[in-house]
């Protein structure tokens, strides 16, 4: 049995050897052929970037550049306007603003003011202003000592906030040295010293008397 198996394997080996010999002889007899093209390795297609995102970024950058150019142009225009039409000195602006807050004066007082400021020197104007301030302070002290201000009193405002000087009102409530005055046209009472007001008597006996000039009370 062993010899039979060996013989069978030998026969197979011989058949394989013969087949190889035939293939070699056939290849030797065939004309040479061009080498088969080698396959190129597959290259992954290049992917493009997200163009929408890139365009949005570029647009935002361009917008920032344009905005900066516009701001620079406006800044230069403002500088040029200041150079062409310079404003007045700052201290004069403050003086003009203070003048706009002064209370109004009558025509008679305006004529006296014009005569004083025109005909008197700066030294005399300053001295007169100090005398007038002292006079006002004296009268305010007298009013604070002599007159009695109480709720319901009719008064004329003669001091304090310049916006209310010369206006008539009614005392809402009074304290020792302070009082609250209701002024027509204003929602809240005006807070004043009692020396900032003077008592007035308003005649109401006749209808036409209501519009008459009030008379200052004499203590």
Protein Blocks (a to p, Z undefined) as FASTA:
>chain_A
ZZmmmmmmmmmmmmmmmmmmmmmmmmmmpccddddddddddddddddddfklmmmmmmmm
mmmmmmmmmmmmmmmmmmmmmmmmccddfklmmmmmmmmmpccddfklmmmmmmmmmmpc
fklmmmmmmmmmmmmmmmmmmmmmmpccdehiacddfehjfklgoiacddfbdcfkbccd
ddehiabdcdddfklpccddddfkbmklmmpccddddZZ
